[in-house]
Amino acid sequence: MTEKDGPRVRRRQRQHFQIAKALSAAPKVQHGALPWRWVDGTLEIMLVTSRETGRWVIPKGWPHDGMSSARSAAQEAFEEAGITGAITKKEIGRFRYLKFIGTDDAIECIVHLHAMEVEEELARWPEKAQRVRKWFLRHEAAEAVDEPELRELILSFTP
């Protein structure tokens, strides 16, 4: 190992510590929406970019006081993607991921996922300046996300 490798090794060690710490605590619950539509008989899935890294993700977030899981998911879809539509009351599945907070901490989250048939795409929405939204074919959406459990939920989803 050379002197130049030191910062890279320390960064990797810090990431491993963050992951171990996150996995040792109970996962935090989030609610998410899987936005979908039919176009000429083909299923499309909408993804949005995350604010921090620009990764492709589904709209998701922390529970809202006084709202059901489905209603919280619909609220996140409005705030993050500027969409409205019919959302399933029952979740279609769950997936886990690590949410990195700054450079020094991470928490494990479990997302309760609800399907949302998109009825309207708004021209303006709360996080428009912070995110990009895009429609994908199902297999493209599955390839675009990083989380293996979310990938499987996308591939197995049937409206």
C-alpha positions as CSV (number, residue, x, y, z in Angstrom):
1,M,0.0,0.0,0.0
2,T,1.4,3.4,-1.0
3,E,0.9,6.7,0.9
4,K,-1.6,7.7,-1.8
5,D,-3.8,4.7,-1.0
6,G,-4.3,5.8,2.6
7,P,-7.3,8.1,2.1
8,R,-9.0,5.6,-0.2
9,V,-8.5,2.8,2.3
10,R,-9.7,5.0,5.2
11,R,-12.8,5.9,3.2
12,R,-13.6,2.3,2.5
13,Q,-13.1,1.4,6.2
14,R,-15.4,4.2,7.2
15,Q,-18.1,2.9,4.7
16,H,-17.8,-0.6,6.1
17,F,-18.2,0.8,9.6
18,Q,-21.3,2.7,8.5
19,I,-22.9,-0.3,7.0
20,A,-22.2,-2.5,10.0
21,K,-23.6,0.2,12.3
22,A,-26.7,0.6,10.1
23,L,-27.4,-3.2,10.0
24,S,-27.1,-3.5,13.8
25,A,-30.1,-1.3,14.4
26,A,-33.8,-1.9,13.7
27,P,-34.7,-0.7,10.2
28,K,-36.6,2.5,9.9
29,V,-39.9,2.4,8.0
30,Q,-40.5,4.4,4.9
31,H,-43.4,4.4,2.4
32,G,-43.0,4.5,-1.4
33,A,-44.9,4.5,-4.6
34,L,-44.3,2.5,-7.8
35,P,-45.7,4.8,-10.4
36,W,-46.9,3.1,-13.6
37,R,-48.9,3.5,-16.8
38,W,-49.9,1.7,-20.0
39,V,-48.7,3.2,-23.3
40,D,-49.9,1.3,-26.4
41,G,-50.2,-1.9,-24.4
42,T,-46.7,-1.6,-22.9
43,L,-46.2,-1.1,-19.1
44,E,-44.0,1.8,-18.1
45,I,-42.5,2.6,-14.7
46,M,-41.6,6.1,-13.6
47,L,-38.4,6.7,-11.6
48,V,-36.9,9.8,-10.1
49,T,-33.4,10.8,-9.3
50,S,-32.3,10.9,-5.7
51,R,-31.3,14.3,-4.4
52,E,-27.9,13.4,-3.1
53,T,-26.4,11.0,-5.6
54,G,-28.6,11.2,-8.7
55,R,-29.4,7.5,-8.6
56,W,-32.7,6.3,-10.1
57,V,-35.2,5.5,-7.3
58,I,-38.9,5.3,-6.7
59,P,-40.6,8.2,-4.8
60,K,-40.4,7.3,-1.1
61,G,-40.1,8.9,2.3
62,W,-40.8,8.9,6.0
63,P,-44.3,8.3,7.4
64,H,-46.6,11.4,7.6
65,D,-48.4,11.9,10.8
66,G,-52.1,11.0,10.5
67,M,-51.6,9.3,7.1
68,S,-51.9,5.7,6.2
69,S,-49.0,4.0,4.4
70,A,-50.7,4.4,1.1
71,R,-51.5,8.0,1.6
72,S,-47.9,8.7,2.7
73,A,-46.7,7.0,-0.4
74,A,-49.0,9.1,-2.6
75,Q,-47.8,12.3,-0.8
76,E,-44.2,11.4,-1.6
77,A,-45.1,10.7,-5.2
78,F,-46.6,14.2,-5.4
79,E,-43.6,15.9,-3.6
80,E,-40.8,14.1,-5.4
81,A,-42.3,13.3,-8.9
82,G,-45.2,15.7,-9.3
83,I,-47.7,13.0,-10.0
84,T,-51.1,12.0,-8.8
85,G,-53.2,8.9,-9.3
86,A,-54.9,5.9,-7.9
87,I,-52.7,4.1,-5.3
88,T,-53.2,0.7,-3.9
89,K,-54.2,0.6,-0.2
90,K,-52.4,-2.7,0.2
91,E,-48.7,-2.7,-0.3
92,I,-47.3,-4.7,-3.2
93,G,-44.1,-5.6,-1.4
94,R,-41.2,-4.3,0.7
95,F,-37.6,-3.7,0.0
96,R,-34.6,-2.7,2.1
97,Y,-31.8,-0.3,1.4
98,L,-29.1,1.7,3.2
99,K,-29.7,5.5,3.5
100,F,-26.5,7.3,3.9
101,I,-26.7,10.5,5.9
102,G,-23.9,12.8,5.2
103,T,-20.5,11.2,5.1
104,D,-20.5,9.7,8.6
105,D,-23.7,7.8,9.1
106,A,-26.1,5.3,7.5
107,I,-29.4,3.7,8.5
108,E,-31.2,0.7,7.2
109,C,-34.7,1.4,5.8
110,I,-37.5,-0.9,4.9
111,V,-39.9,0.6,2.3
112,H,-43.5,-0.4,2.2
113,L,-44.3,-0.2,-1.5
114,H,-47.6,0.7,-3.1
115,A,-48.5,0.7,-6.8
116,M,-49.7,4.0,-8.2
117,E,-51.5,4.3,-11.6
118,V,-50.5,7.7,-12.7
119,E,-53.4,9.9,-13.8
120,E,-51.7,13.3,-13.9
121,E,-48.2,14.7,-14.3
122,L,-47.9,18.2,-12.9
123,A,-45.8,20.9,-14.5
124,R,-44.8,22.2,-11.1
125,W,-44.2,20.3,-7.9
126,P,-42.3,20.8,-4.6
127,E,-39.0,19.0,-5.5
128,K,-38.9,19.7,-9.2
129,A,-35.7,21.7,-9.0
130,Q,-34.0,18.9,-7.1
131,R,-35.0,15.8,-9.1
132,V,-35.5,14.4,-12.6
133,R,-38.5,12.2,-13.4
134,K,-38.5,9.7,-16.3
135,W,-40.6,6.9,-17.7
136,F,-38.9,3.6,-18.3
137,L,-39.9,0.3,-19.8
138,R,-40.2,-2.3,-17.0
139,H,-36.9,-4.0,-17.7
140,E,-35.1,-0.7,-18.1
141,A,-36.5,0.5,-14.7
142,A,-35.4,-2.7,-13.1
143,E,-31.9,-2.3,-14.5
144,A,-31.7,1.4,-13.5
145,V,-32.3,0.9,-9.7
146,D,-29.5,-0.3,-7.4
147,E,-31.6,-2.2,-4.8
148,P,-32.0,-5.9,-5.7
149,E,-35.3,-6.3,-3.8
150,L,-36.8,-3.3,-5.6
151,R,-35.5,-4.7,-8.9
152,E,-37.4,-7.9,-8.3
153,L,-40.6,-6.1,-7.3
154,I,-40.5,-4.1,-10.5
155,L,-40.0,-7.2,-12.6
156,S,-42.8,-9.1,-10.9
157,F,-45.3,-6.3,-10.8
158,T,-48.6,-6.8,-12.6
159,P,-51.2,-4.1,-12.5
